[in-house]
Amino acid sequence: MALCPGWVRTEFHECSGMDTSGIPAFLWLDPDRLVTAALRDLRRGVAVSVPGLAYKVVIGLGKTLPRRLTTRLSARTGSRHDH
């Protein structure tokens, strides 16, 4: 199974010097809930696990939008490294 977790609240981002201030709160997943959802999908035989309603919606919308637009949006959203 491939797990596509999105943004998960861990110390990873801080330790790597990433500025995540631009990530909307609704995109952050709780680690315990992520693991629970991933294990449920694994038991069900799901090939690609996308935990969280927000990410399911993003995936669904991404399939309907032109690739050029999704590329531009993803380039503007996300994290930046403090270097």
mmCIF file of the N, C-alpha and C atoms, coordinates in Angstrom:
data_MODEL
# 
_entry.id   MODEL 
# 
loop_
_atom_site.group_PDB 
_atom_site.id 
_atom_site.type_symbol 
_atom_site.label_atom_id 
_atom_site.label_alt_id 
_atom_site.label_comp_id 
_atom_site.label_asym_id 
_atom_site.label_entity_id 
_atom_site.label_seq_id 
_atom_site.pdbx_PDB_ins_code 
_atom_site.Cartn_x 
_atom_site.Cartn_y 
_atom_site.Cartn_z 
_atom_site.occupancy 
_atom_site.B_iso_or_equiv 
_atom_site.pdbx_formal_charge 
_atom_site.auth_seq_id 
_atom_site.auth_comp_id 
_atom_site.auth_asym_id 
_atom_site.auth_atom_id 
_atom_site.pdbx_PDB_model_num 
ATOM 1   N N  . MET A 1 1  ? 0.837   -1.177 0.000   1.00 0.00 ? 1  MET A N  1 
ATOM 2   C CA . MET A 1 1  ? 0.000   0.000  0.000   1.00 0.00 ? 1  MET A CA 1 
ATOM 3   C C  . MET A 1 1  ? 0.883   1.243  0.000   1.00 0.00 ? 1  MET A C  1 
ATOM 4   N N  . ALA A 1 2  ? 0.478   2.223  -0.772  1.00 0.00 ? 2  ALA A N  1 
ATOM 5   C CA . ALA A 1 2  ? 1.145   3.528  -0.753  1.00 0.00 ? 2  ALA A CA 1 
ATOM 6   C C  . ALA A 1 2  ? 0.351   4.444  0.166   1.00 0.00 ? 2  ALA A C  1 
ATOM 7   N N  . LEU A 1 3  ? 1.042   5.085  1.098   1.00 0.00 ? 3  LEU A N  1 
ATOM 8   C CA . LEU A 1 3  ? 0.397   6.022  2.008   1.00 0.00 ? 3  LEU A CA 1 
ATOM 9   C C  . LEU A 1 3  ? 0.742   7.441  1.577   1.00 0.00 ? 3  LEU A C  1 
ATOM 10  N N  . CYS A 1 4  ? -0.287  8.243  1.343   1.00 0.00 ? 4  CYS A N  1 
ATOM 11  C CA . CYS A 1 4  ? -0.119  9.650  0.964   1.00 0.00 ? 4  CYS A CA 1 
ATOM 12  C C  . CYS A 1 4  ? -0.643  10.494 2.118   1.00 0.00 ? 4  CYS A C  1 
ATOM 13  N N  . PRO A 1 5  ? 0.214   10.770 3.100   1.00 0.00 ? 5  PRO A N  1 
ATOM 14  C CA . PRO A 1 5  ? -0.274  11.355 4.350   1.00 0.00 ? 5  PRO A CA 1 
ATOM 15  C C  . PRO A 1 5  ? -0.541  12.850 4.339   1.00 0.00 ? 5  PRO A C  1 
ATOM 16  N N  . GLY A 1 6  ? 0.015   13.578 3.417   1.00 0.00 ? 6  GLY A N  1 
ATOM 17  C CA . GLY A 1 6  ? -0.161  15.025 3.489   1.00 0.00 ? 6  GLY A CA 1 
ATOM 18  C C  . GLY A 1 6  ? 0.662   15.596 4.626   1.00 0.00 ? 6  GLY A C  1 
ATOM 19  N N  . TRP A 1 7  ? 0.184   16.682 5.228   1.00 0.00 ? 7  TRP A N  1 
ATOM 20  C CA . TRP A 1 7  ? 0.902   17.349 6.318   1.00 0.00 ? 7  TRP A CA 1 
ATOM 21  C C  . TRP A 1 7  ? 0.501   16.732 7.645   1.00 0.00 ? 7  TRP A C  1 
ATOM 22  N N  . VAL A 1 8  ? 1.490   16.249 8.384   1.00 0.00 ? 8  VAL A N  1 
ATOM 23  C CA . VAL A 1 8  ? 1.248   15.575 9.662   1.00 0.00 ? 8  VAL A CA 1 
ATOM 24  C C  . VAL A 1 8  ? 1.971   16.349 10.757  1.00 0.00 ? 8  VAL A C  1 
ATOM 25  N N  . ARG A 1 9  ? 1.290   16.583 11.863  1.00 0.00 ? 9  ARG A N  1 
ATOM 26  C CA . ARG A 1 9  ? 1.877   17.330 12.983  1.00 0.00 ? 9  ARG A CA 1 
ATOM 27  C C  . ARG A 1 9  ? 2.927   16.477 13.696  1.00 0.00 ? 9  ARG A C  1 
ATOM 28  N N  . THR A 1 10 ? 4.173   16.682 13.312  1.00 0.00 ? 10 THR A N  1 
ATOM 29  C CA . THR A 1 10 ? 5.313   16.044 13.971  1.00 0.00 ? 10 THR A CA 1 
ATOM 30  C C  . THR A 1 10 ? 6.421   17.091 14.084  1.00 0.00 ? 10 THR A C  1 
ATOM 31  N N  . GLU A 1 11 ? 7.538   16.712 14.666  1.00 0.00 ? 11 GLU A N  1 
ATOM 32  C CA . GLU A 1 11 ? 8.677   17.629 14.783  1.00 0.00 ? 11 GLU A CA 1 
ATOM 33  C C  . GLU A 1 11 ? 9.517   17.678 13.511  1.00 0.00 ? 11 GLU A C  1 
ATOM 34  N N  . PHE A 1 12 ? 9.182   16.887 12.518  1.00 0.00 ? 12 PHE A N  1 
ATOM 35  C CA . PHE A 1 12 ? 9.967   16.792 11.287  1.00 0.00 ? 12 PHE A CA 1 
ATOM 36  C C  . PHE A 1 12 ? 10.202  18.162 10.643  1.00 0.00 ? 12 PHE A C  1 
ATOM 37  N N  . HIS A 1 13 ? 9.146   18.921 10.466  1.00 0.00 ? 13 HIS A N  1 
ATOM 38  C CA . HIS A 1 13 ? 9.246   20.193 9.750   1.00 0.00 ? 13 HIS A CA 1 
ATOM 39  C C  . HIS A 1 13 ? 10.123  21.194 10.493  1.00 0.00 ? 13 HIS A C  1 
ATOM 40  N N  . GLU A 1 14 ? 9.942   21.279 11.795  1.00 0.00 ? 14 GLU A N  1 
ATOM 41  C CA . GLU A 1 14 ? 10.762  22.190 12.590  1.00 0.00 ? 14 GLU A CA 1 
ATOM 42  C C  . GLU A 1 14 ? 12.237  21.774 12.561  1.00 0.00 ? 14 GLU A C  1 
ATOM 43  N N  . CYS A 1 15 ? 12.499  20.477 12.723  1.00 0.00 ? 15 CYS A N  1 
ATOM 44  C CA . CYS A 1 15 ? 13.882  19.981 12.722  1.00 0.00 ? 15 CYS A CA 1 
ATOM 45  C C  . CYS A 1 15 ? 14.570  20.195 11.378  1.00 0.00 ? 15 CYS A C  1 
ATOM 46  N N  . SER A 1 16 ? 13.804  20.181 10.297  1.00 0.00 ? 16 SER A N  1 
ATOM 47  C CA . SER A 1 16 ? 14.407  20.367 8.975   1.00 0.00 ? 16 SER A CA 1 
ATOM 48  C C  . SER A 1 16 ? 14.440  21.833 8.546   1.00 0.00 ? 16 SER A C  1 
ATOM 49  N N  . GLY A 1 17 ? 13.994  22.717 9.425   1.00 0.00 ? 17 GLY A N  1 
ATOM 50  C CA . GLY A 1 17 ? 14.049  24.142 9.124   1.00 0.00 ? 17 GLY A CA 1 
ATOM 51  C C  . GLY A 1 17 ? 13.002  24.612 8.139   1.00 0.00 ? 17 GLY A C  1 
ATOM 52  N N  . MET A 1 18 ? 11.891  23.920 8.039   1.00 0.00 ? 18 MET A N  1 
ATOM 53  C CA . MET A 1 18 ? 10.844  24.285 7.096   1.00 0.00 ? 18 MET A CA 1 
ATOM 54  C C  . MET A 1 18 ? 9.887   25.298 7.713   1.00 0.00 ? 18 MET A C  1 
ATOM 55  N N  . ASP A 1 19 ? 9.552   26.313 6.953   1.00 0.00 ? 19 ASP A N  1 
ATOM 56  C CA . ASP A 1 19 ? 8.551   27.293 7.368   1.00 0.00 ? 19 ASP A CA 1 
ATOM 57  C C  . ASP A 1 19 ? 7.202   26.796 6.869   1.00 0.00 ? 19 ASP A C  1 
ATOM 58  N N  . THR A 1 20 ? 6.370   26.346 7.791   1.00 0.00 ? 20 THR A N  1 
ATOM 59  C CA . THR A 1 20 ? 5.069   25.787 7.407   1.00 0.00 ? 20 THR A CA 1 
ATOM 60  C C  . THR A 1 20 ? 3.932   26.760 7.707   1.00 0.00 ? 20 THR A C  1 
ATOM 61  N N  . SER A 1 21 ? 4.262   28.020 7.913   1.00 0.00 ? 21 SER A N  1 
ATOM 62  C CA . SER A 1 21 ? 3.237   29.005 8.256   1.00 0.00 ? 21 SER A CA 1 
ATOM 63  C C  . SER A 1 21 ? 2.209   29.185 7.135   1.00 0.00 ? 21 SER A C  1 
ATOM 64  N N  . GLY A 1 22 ? 2.569   28.832 5.918   1.00 0.00 ? 22 GLY A N  1 
ATOM 65  C CA . GLY A 1 22 ? 1.644   28.971 4.797   1.00 0.00 ? 22 GLY A CA 1 
ATOM 66  C C  . GLY A 1 22 ? 0.694   27.797 4.628   1.00 0.00 ? 22 GLY A C  1 
ATOM 67  N N  . ILE A 1 23 ? 0.811   26.777 5.473   1.00 0.00 ? 23 ILE A N  1 
ATOM 68  C CA . ILE A 1 23 ? -0.054  25.596 5.369   1.00 0.00 ? 23 ILE A CA 1 
ATOM 69  C C  . ILE A 1 23 ? -1.331  25.862 6.158   1.00 0.00 ? 23 ILE A C  1 
ATOM 70  N N  . PRO A 1 24 ? -2.487  25.827 5.504   1.00 0.00 ? 24 PRO A N  1 
ATOM 71  C CA . PRO A 1 24 ? -3.750  26.052 6.220   1.00 0.00 ? 24 PRO A CA 1 
ATOM 72  C C  . PRO A 1 24 ? -3.964  24.986 7.304   1.00 0.00 ? 24 PRO A C  1 
ATOM 73  N N  . ALA A 1 25 ? -4.551  25.386 8.412   1.00 0.00 ? 25 ALA A N  1 
ATOM 74  C CA . ALA A 1 25 ? -4.763  24.493 9.557   1.00 0.00 ? 25 ALA A CA 1 
ATOM 75  C C  . ALA A 1 25 ? -5.541  23.229 9.185   1.00 0.00 ? 25 ALA A C  1 
ATOM 76  N N  . PHE A 1 26 ? -6.498  23.341 8.271   1.00 0.00 ? 26 PHE A N  1 
ATOM 77  C CA . PHE A 1 26 ? -7.328  22.178 7.938   1.00 0.00 ? 26 PHE A CA 1 
ATOM 78  C C  . PHE A 1 26 ? -6.555  21.081 7.197   1.00 0.00 ? 26 PHE A C  1 
ATOM 79  N N  . LEU A 1 27 ? -5.362  21.397 6.698   1.00 0.00 ? 27 LEU A N  1 
ATOM 80  C CA . LEU A 1 27 ? -4.569  20.385 5.998   1.00 0.00 ? 27 LEU A CA 1 
ATOM 81  C C  . LEU A 1 27 ? -3.676  19.567 6.932   1.00 0.00 ? 27 LEU A C  1 
ATOM 82  N N  . TRP A 1 28 ? -3.537  19.978 8.179   1.00 0.00 ? 28 TRP A N  1 
ATOM 83  C CA . TRP A 1 28 ? -2.694  19.253 9.122   1.00 0.00 ? 28 TRP A CA 1 
ATOM 84  C C  . TRP A 1 28 ? -3.447  18.056 9.686   1.00 0.00 ? 28 TRP A C  1 
ATOM 85  N N  . LEU A 1 29 ? -2.787  16.901 9.693   1.00 0.00 ? 29 LEU A N  1 
ATOM 86  C CA . LEU A 1 29 ? -3.376  15.684 10.232  1.00 0.00 ? 29 LEU A CA 1 
ATOM 87  C C  . LEU A 1 29 ? -2.731  15.328 11.567  1.00 0.00 ? 29 LEU A C  1 
ATOM 88  N N  . ASP A 1 30 ? -3.523  14.752 12.447  1.00 0.00 ? 30 ASP A N  1 
ATOM 89  C CA . ASP A 1 30 ? -3.039  14.250 13.720  1.00 0.00 ? 30 ASP A CA 1 
ATOM 90  C C  . ASP A 1 30 ? -2.341  12.904 13.468  1.00 0.00 ? 30 ASP A C  1 
ATOM 91  N N  . PRO A 1 31 ? -1.131  12.692 13.991  1.00 0.00 ? 31 PRO A N  1 
ATOM 92  C CA . PRO A 1 31 ? -0.398  11.450 13.718  1.00 0.00 ? 31 PRO A CA 1 
ATOM 93  C C  . PRO A 1 31 ? -1.157  10.190 14.116  1.00 0.00 ? 31 PRO A C  1 
ATOM 94  N N  . ASP A 1 32 ? -1.811  10.203 15.280  1.00 0.00 ? 32 ASP A N  1 
ATOM 95  C CA . ASP A 1 32 ? -2.537  9.011  15.723  1.00 0.00 ? 32 ASP A CA 1 
ATOM 96  C C  . ASP A 1 32 ? -3.710  8.683  14.804  1.00 0.00 ? 32 ASP A C  1 
ATOM 97  N N  . ARG A 1 33 ? -4.432  9.705  14.386  1.00 0.00 ? 33 ARG A N  1 
ATOM 98  C CA . ARG A 1 33 ? -5.552  9.470  13.460  1.00 0.00 ? 33 ARG A CA 1 
ATOM 99  C C  . ARG A 1 33 ? -5.054  9.006  12.097  1.00 0.00 ? 33 ARG A C  1 
ATOM 100 N N  . LEU A 1 34 ? -3.921  9.540  11.669  1.00 0.00 ? 34 LEU A N  1 
ATOM 101 C CA . LEU A 1 34 ? -3.331  9.122  10.401  1.00 0.00 ? 34 LEU A CA 1 
ATOM 102 C C  . LEU A 1 34 ? -2.993  7.632  10.430  1.00 0.00 ? 34 LEU A C  1 
ATOM 103 N N  . VAL A 1 35 ? -2.343  7.199  11.495  1.00 0.00 ? 35 VAL A N  1 
ATOM 104 C CA . VAL A 1 35 ? -1.962  5.785  11.615  1.00 0.00 ? 35 VAL A CA 1 
ATOM 105 C C  . VAL A 1 35 ? -3.196  4.897  11.658  1.00 0.00 ? 35 VAL A C  1 
ATOM 106 N N  . THR A 1 36 ? -4.201  5.309  12.418  1.00 0.00 ? 36 THR A N  1 
ATOM 107 C CA . THR A 1 36 ? -5.448  4.531  12.495  1.00 0.00 ? 36 THR A CA 1 
ATOM 108 C C  . THR A 1 36 ? -6.081  4.378  11.117  1.00 0.00 ? 36 THR A C  1 
ATOM 109 N N  . ALA A 1 37 ? -6.172  5.464  10.372  1.00 0.00 ? 37 ALA A N  1 
ATOM 110 C CA . ALA A 1 37 ? -6.770  5.419  9.029   1.00 0.00 ? 37 ALA A CA 1 
ATOM 111 C C  . ALA A 1 37 ? -5.926  4.572  8.079   1.00 0.00 ? 37 ALA A C  1 
ATOM 112 N N  . ALA A 1 38 ? -4.610  4.707  8.160   1.00 0.00 ? 38 ALA A N  1 
ATOM 113 C CA . ALA A 1 38 ? -3.726  3.946  7.272   1.00 0.00 ? 38 ALA A CA 1 
ATOM 114 C C  . ALA A 1 38 ? -3.832  2.450  7.551   1.00 0.00 ? 38 ALA A C  1 
ATOM 115 N N  . LEU A 1 39 ? -3.864  2.070  8.815   1.00 0.00 ? 39 LEU A N  1 
ATOM 116 C CA . LEU A 1 39 ? -3.986  0.650  9.149   1.00 0.00 ? 39 LEU A CA 1 
ATOM 117 C C  . LEU A 1 39 ? -5.345  0.090  8.731   1.00 0.00 ? 39 LEU A C  1 
ATOM 118 N N  . ARG A 1 40 ? -6.380  0.901  8.856   1.00 0.00 ? 40 ARG A N  1 
ATOM 119 C CA . ARG A 1 40 ? -7.716  0.478  8.397   1.00 0.00 ? 40 ARG A CA 1 
ATOM 120 C C  . ARG A 1 40 ? -7.697  0.229  6.884   1.00 0.00 ? 40 ARG A C  1 
ATOM 121 N N  . ASP A 1 41 ? -7.092  1.158  6.136   1.00 0.00 ? 41 ASP A N  1 
ATOM 122 C CA . ASP A 1 41 ? -6.997  0.988  4.690   1.00 0.00 ? 41 ASP A CA 1 
ATOM 123 C C  . ASP A 1 41 ? -6.165  -0.236 4.328   1.00 0.00 ? 41 ASP A C  1 
ATOM 124 N N  . LEU A 1 42 ? -5.098  -0.485 5.070   1.00 0.00 ? 42 LEU A N  1 
ATOM 125 C CA . LEU A 1 42 ? -4.263  -1.658 4.818   1.00 0.00 ? 42 LEU A CA 1 
ATOM 126 C C  . LEU A 1 42 ? -5.068  -2.933 5.012   1.00 0.00 ? 42 LEU A C  1 
ATOM 127 N N  . ARG A 1 43 ? -5.836  -3.011 6.104   1.00 0.00 ? 43 ARG A N  1 
ATOM 128 C CA . ARG A 1 43 ? -6.684  -4.195 6.355   1.00 0.00 ? 43 ARG A CA 1 
ATOM 129 C C  . ARG A 1 43 ? -7.716  -4.383 5.250   1.00 0.00 ? 43 ARG A C  1 
ATOM 130 N N  . ARG A 1 44 ? -8.193  -3.290 4.682   1.00 0.00 ? 44 ARG A N  1 
ATOM 131 C CA . ARG A 1 44 ? -9.213  -3.352 3.630   1.00 0.00 ? 44 ARG A CA 1 
ATOM 132 C C  . ARG A 1 44 ? -8.625  -3.627 2.248   1.00 0.00 ? 44 ARG A C  1 
ATOM 133 N N  . GLY A 1 45 ? -7.293  -3.623 2.159   1.00 0.00 ? 45 GLY A N  1 
ATOM 134 C CA . GLY A 1 45 ? -6.651  -3.891 0.874   1.00 0.00 ? 45 GLY A CA 1 
ATOM 135 C C  . GLY A 1 45 ? -6.614  -2.701 -0.059  1.00 0.00 ? 45 GLY A C  1 
ATOM 136 N N  . VAL A 1 46 ? -6.700  -1.492 0.501   1.00 0.00 ? 46 VAL A N  1 
ATOM 137 C CA . VAL A 1 46 ? -6.648  -0.277 -0.306  1.00 0.00 ? 46 VAL A CA 1 
ATOM 138 C C  . VAL A 1 46 ? -5.233  -0.104 -0.856  1.00 0.00 ? 46 VAL A C  1 
ATOM 139 N N  . ALA A 1 47 ? -5.113  0.119  -2.150  1.00 0.00 ? 47 ALA A N  1 
ATOM 140 C CA . ALA A 1 47 ? -3.786  0.238  -2.775  1.00 0.00 ? 47 ALA A CA 1 
ATOM 141 C C  . ALA A 1 47 ? -3.130  1.580  -2.474  1.00 0.00 ? 47 ALA A C  1 
ATOM 142 N N  . VAL A 1 48 ? -3.911  2.667  -2.472  1.00 0.00 ? 48 VAL A N  1 
ATOM 143 C CA . VAL A 1 48 ? -3.379  4.005  -2.195  1.00 0.00 ? 48 VAL A CA 1 
ATOM 144 C C  . VAL A 1 48 ? -4.236  4.625  -1.093  1.00 0.00 ? 48 VAL A C  1 
ATOM 145 N N  . SER A 1 49 ? -3.637  4.809  0.071   1.00 0.00 ? 49 SER A N  1 
ATOM 146 C CA . SER A 1 49 ? -4.344  5.359  1.222   1.00 0.00 ? 49 SER A CA 1 
ATOM 147 C C  . SER A 1 49 ? -4.147  6.869  1.280   1.00 0.00 ? 49 SER A C  1 
ATOM 148 N N  . VAL A 1 50 ? -5.262  7.596  1.266   1.00 0.00 ? 50 VAL A N  1 
ATOM 149 C CA . VAL A 1 50 ? -5.241  9.060  1.380   1.00 0.00 ? 50 VAL A CA 1 
ATOM 150 C C  . VAL A 1 50 ? -6.109  9.418  2.586   1.00 0.00 ? 50 VAL A C  1 
ATOM 151 N N  . PRO A 1 51 ? -5.521  9.425  3.783   1.00 0.00 ? 51 PRO A N  1 
ATOM 152 C CA . PRO A 1 51 ? -6.303  9.743  4.980   1.00 0.00 ? 51 PRO A CA 1 
ATOM 153 C C  . PRO A 1 51 ? -6.697  11.209 5.037   1.00 0.00 ? 51 PRO A C  1 
ATOM 154 N N  . GLY A 1 52 ? -7.855  11.468 5.586   1.00 0.00 ? 52 GLY A N  1 
ATOM 155 C CA . GLY A 1 52 ? -8.321  12.839 5.780   1.00 0.00 ? 52 GLY A CA 1 
ATOM 156 C C  . GLY A 1 52 ? -9.237  13.307 4.675   1.00 0.00 ? 52 GLY A C  1 
ATOM 157 N N  . LEU A 1 53 ? -10.385 13.827 5.068   1.00 0.00 ? 53 LEU A N  1 
ATOM 158 C CA . LEU A 1 53 ? -11.382 14.307 4.109   1.00 0.00 ? 53 LEU A CA 1 
ATOM 159 C C  . LEU A 1 53 ? -10.823 15.420 3.227   1.00 0.00 ? 53 LEU A C  1 
ATOM 160 N N  . ALA A 1 54 ? -10.073 16.338 3.833   1.00 0.00 ? 54 ALA A N  1 
ATOM 161 C CA . ALA A 1 54 ? -9.535  17.462 3.049   1.00 0.00 ? 54 ALA A CA 1 
ATOM 162 C C  . ALA A 1 54 ? -8.670  16.959 1.899   1.00 0.00 ? 54 ALA A C  1 
ATOM 163 N N  . TYR A 1 55 ? -7.841  15.945 2.149   1.00 0.00 ? 55 TYR A N  1 
ATOM 164 C CA . TYR A 1 55 ? -6.974  15.431 1.094   1.00 0.00 ? 55 TYR A CA 1 
ATOM 165 C C  . TYR A 1 55 ? -7.756  14.642 0.053   1.00 0.00 ? 55 TYR A C  1 
ATOM 166 N N  . LYS A 1 56 ? -8.809  13.962 0.468   1.00 0.00 ? 56 LYS A N  1 
ATOM 167 C CA . LYS A 1 56 ? -9.664  13.263 -0.502  1.00 0.00 ? 56 LYS A CA 1 
ATOM 168 C C  . LYS A 1 56 ? -10.313 14.283 -1.455  1.00 0.00 ? 56 LYS A C  1 
ATOM 169 N N  . VAL A 1 57 ? -10.752 15.413 -0.893  1.00 0.00 ? 57 VAL A N  1 
ATOM 170 C CA . VAL A 1 57 ? -11.344 16.475 -1.707  1.00 0.00 ? 57 VAL A CA 1 
ATOM 171 C C  . VAL A 1 57 ? -10.302 17.065 -2.650  1.00 0.00 ? 57 VAL A C  1 
ATOM 172 N N  . VAL A 1 58 ? -9.108  17.328 -2.138  1.00 0.00 ? 58 VAL A N  1 
ATOM 173 C CA . VAL A 1 58 ? -8.026  17.880 -2.968  1.00 0.00 ? 58 VAL A CA 1 
ATOM 174 C C  . VAL A 1 58 ? -7.713  16.938 -4.129  1.00 0.00 ? 58 VAL A C  1 
ATOM 175 N N  . ILE A 1 59 ? -7.633  15.644 -3.853  1.00 0.00 ? 59 ILE A N  1 
ATOM 176 C CA . ILE A 1 59 ? -7.363  14.648 -4.906  1.00 0.00 ? 59 ILE A CA 1 
ATOM 177 C C  . ILE A 1 59 ? -8.485  14.667 -5.942  1.00 0.00 ? 59 ILE A C  1 
ATOM 178 N N  . GLY A 1 60 ? -9.731  14.685 -5.462  1.00 0.00 ? 60 GLY A N  1 
ATOM 179 C CA . GLY A 1 60 ? -10.869 14.709 -6.379  1.00 0.00 ? 60 GLY A CA 1 
ATOM 180 C C  . GLY A 1 60 ? -10.873 15.942 -7.262  1.00 0.00 ? 60 GLY A C  1 
ATOM 181 N N  . LEU A 1 61 ? -10.634 17.107 -6.663  1.00 0.00 ? 61 LEU A N  1 
ATOM 182 C CA . LEU A 1 61 ? -10.587 18.341 -7.446  1.00 0.00 ? 61 LEU A CA 1 
ATOM 183 C C  . LEU A 1 61 ? -9.402  18.338 -8.405  1.00 0.00 ? 61 LEU A C  1 
ATOM 184 N N  . GLY A 1 62 ? -8.289  17.820 -7.940  1.00 0.00 ? 62 GLY A N  1 
ATOM 185 C CA . GLY A 1 62 ? -7.092  17.773 -8.777  1.00 0.00 ? 62 GLY A CA 1 
ATOM 186 C C  . GLY A 1 62 ? -7.287  16.980 -10.051 1.00 0.00 ? 62 GLY A C  1 
ATOM 187 N N  . LYS A 1 63 ? -8.148  15.982 -9.986  1.00 0.00 ? 63 LYS A N  1 
ATOM 188 C CA . LYS A 1 63 ? -8.415  15.160 -11.168 1.00 0.00 ? 63 LYS A CA 1 
ATOM 189 C C  . LYS A 1 63 ? -9.276  15.890 -12.198 1.00 0.00 ? 63 LYS A C  1 
ATOM 190 N N  . THR A 1 64 ? -9.986  16.936 -11.755 1.00 0.00 ? 64 THR A N  1 
ATOM 191 C CA . THR A 1 64 ? -10.885 17.642 -12.672 1.00 0.00 ? 64 THR A CA 1 
ATOM 192 C C  . THR A 1 64 ? -10.271 18.926 -13.236 1.00 0.00 ? 64 THR A C  1 
ATOM 193 N N  . LEU A 1 65 ? -9.228  19.438 -12.572 1.00 0.00 ? 65 LEU A N  1 
ATOM 194 C CA . LEU A 1 65 ? -8.607  20.693 -13.014 1.00 0.00 ? 65 LEU A CA 1 
ATOM 195 C C  . LEU A 1 65 ? -7.509  20.432 -14.040 1.00 0.00 ? 65 LEU A C  1 
ATOM 196 N N  . PRO A 1 66 ? -7.246  21.395 -14.902 1.00 0.00 ? 66 PRO A N  1 
ATOM 197 C CA . PRO A 1 66 ? -6.149  21.250 -15.855 1.00 0.00 ? 66 PRO A CA 1 
ATOM 198 C C  . PRO A 1 66 ? -4.810  21.122 -15.117 1.00 0.00 ? 66 PRO A C  1 
ATOM 199 N N  . ARG A 1 67 ? -3.939  20.276 -15.629 1.00 0.00 ? 67 ARG A N  1 
ATOM 200 C CA . ARG A 1 67 ? -2.647  20.013 -14.989 1.00 0.00 ? 67 ARG A CA 1 
ATOM 201 C C  . ARG A 1 67 ? -1.838  21.303 -14.801 1.00 0.00 ? 67 ARG A C  1 
ATOM 202 N N  . ARG A 1 68 ? -1.897  22.186 -15.763 1.00 0.00 ? 68 ARG A N  1 
ATOM 203 C CA . ARG A 1 68 ? -1.157  23.445 -15.670 1.00 0.00 ? 68 ARG A CA 1 
ATOM 204 C C  . ARG A 1 68 ? -1.565  24.252 -14.439 1.00 0.00 ? 68 ARG A C  1 
ATOM 205 N N  . LEU A 1 69 ? -2.873  24.283 -14.170 1.00 0.00 ? 69 LEU A N  1 
ATOM 206 C CA . LEU A 1 69 ? -3.381  25.014 -13.019 1.00 0.00 ? 69 LEU A CA 1 
ATOM 207 C C  . LEU A 1 69 ? -2.962  24.338 -11.715 1.00 0.00 ? 69 LEU A C  1 
ATOM 208 N N  . THR A 1 70 ? -3.077  23.023 -11.638 1.00 0.00 ? 70 THR A N  1 
ATOM 209 C CA . THR A 1 70 ? -2.688  22.329 -10.409 1.00 0.00 ? 70 THR A CA 1 
ATOM 210 C C  . THR A 1 70 ? -1.194  22.467 -10.148 1.00 0.00 ? 70 THR A C  1 
ATOM 211 N N  . THR A 1 71 ? -0.397  22.483 -11.182 1.00 0.00 ? 71 THR A N  1 
ATOM 212 C CA . THR A 1 71 ? 1.049   22.680 -11.013 1.00 0.00 ? 71 THR A CA 1 
ATOM 213 C C  . THR A 1 71 ? 1.332   24.060 -10.447 1.00 0.00 ? 71 THR A C  1 
ATOM 214 N N  . ARG A 1 72 ? 0.671   25.067 -10.972 1.00 0.00 ? 72 ARG A N  1 
ATOM 215 C CA . ARG A 1 72 ? 0.859   26.436 -10.500 1.00 0.00 ? 72 ARG A CA 1 
ATOM 216 C C  . ARG A 1 72 ? 0.407   26.583 -9.045  1.00 0.00 ? 72 ARG A C  1 
ATOM 217 N N  . LEU A 1 73 ? -0.738  25.999 -8.713  1.00 0.00 ? 73 LEU A N  1 
ATOM 218 C CA . LEU A 1 73 ? -1.247  26.073 -7.342  1.00 0.00 ? 73 LEU A CA 1 
ATOM 219 C C  . LEU A 1 73 ? -0.324  25.370 -6.359  1.00 0.00 ? 73 LEU A C  1 
ATOM 220 N N  . SER A 1 74 ? 0.164   24.200 -6.731  1.00 0.00 ? 74 SER A N  1 
ATOM 221 C CA . SER A 1 74 ? 1.035   23.460 -5.814  1.00 0.00 ? 74 SER A CA 1 
ATOM 222 C C  . SER A 1 74 ? 2.374   24.148 -5.632  1.00 0.00 ? 74 SER A C  1 
ATOM 223 N N  . ALA A 1 75 ? 2.829   24.875 -6.624  1.00 0.00 ? 75 ALA A N  1 
ATOM 224 C CA . ALA A 1 75 ? 4.093   25.604 -6.505  1.00 0.00 ? 75 ALA A CA 1 
ATOM 225 C C  . ALA A 1 75 ? 3.958   26.779 -5.540  1.00 0.00 ? 75 ALA A C  1 
ATOM 226 N N  . ARG A 1 76 ? 2.762   27.353 -5.451  1.00 0.00 ? 76 ARG A N  1 
ATOM 227 C CA . ARG A 1 76 ? 2.539   28.495 -4.559  1.00 0.00 ? 76 ARG A CA 1 
ATOM 228 C C  . ARG A 1 76 ? 2.244   28.084 -3.127  1.00 0.00 ? 76 ARG A C  1 
ATOM 229 N N  . THR A 1 77 ? 1.738   26.869 -2.945  1.00 0.00 ? 77 THR A N  1 
ATOM 230 C CA . THR A 1 77 ? 1.332   26.401 -1.635  1.00 0.00 ? 77 THR A CA 1 
ATOM 231 C C  . THR A 1 77 ? 2.414   25.494 -1.084  1.00 0.00 ? 77 THR A C  1 
ATOM 232 N N  . GLY A 1 78 ? 2.476   25.402 0.215   1.00 0.00 ? 78 GLY A N  1 
ATOM 233 C CA . GLY A 1 78 ? 3.419   24.455 0.797   1.00 0.00 ? 78 GLY A CA 1 
ATOM 234 C C  . GLY A 1 78 ? 4.437   25.109 1.688   1.00 0.00 ? 78 GLY A C  1 
ATOM 235 N N  . SER A 1 79 ? 5.550   24.438 1.813   1.00 0.00 ? 79 SER A N  1 
ATOM 236 C CA . SER A 1 79 ? 6.553   24.885 2.776   1.00 0.00 ? 79 SER A CA 1 
ATOM 237 C C  . SER A 1 79 ? 7.723   25.549 2.086   1.00 0.00 ? 79 SER A C  1 
ATOM 238 N N  . ARG A 1 80 ? 8.448   26.277 2.884   1.00 0.00 ? 80 ARG A N  1 
ATOM 239 C CA . ARG A 1 80 ? 9.690   26.881 2.426   1.00 0.00 ? 80 ARG A CA 1 
ATOM 240 C C  . ARG A 1 80 ? 10.756  26.517 3.438   1.00 0.00 ? 80 ARG A C  1 
ATOM 241 N N  . HIS A 1 81 ? 11.969  26.347 2.982   1.00 0.00 ? 81 HIS A N  1 
ATOM 242 C CA . HIS A 1 81 ? 13.074  26.057 3.889   1.00 0.00 ? 81 HIS A CA 1 
ATOM 243 C C  . HIS A 1 81 ? 13.734  27.353 4.313   1.00 0.00 ? 81 HIS A C  1 
ATOM 244 N N  . ASP A 1 82 ? 14.058  27.440 5.574   1.00 0.00 ? 82 ASP A N  1 
ATOM 245 C CA . ASP A 1 82 ? 14.791  28.594 6.094   1.00 0.00 ? 82 ASP A CA 1 
ATOM 246 C C  . ASP A 1 82 ? 16.273  28.295 5.994   1.00 0.00 ? 82 ASP A C  1 
ATOM 247 N N  . HIS A 1 83 ? 16.905  28.764 4.943   1.00 0.00 ? 83 HIS A N  1 
ATOM 248 C CA . HIS A 1 83 ? 18.350  28.546 4.775   1.00 0.00 ? 83 HIS A CA 1 
ATOM 249 C C  . HIS A 1 83 ? 19.025  29.850 4.506   1.00 0.00 ? 83 HIS A C  1 
# 
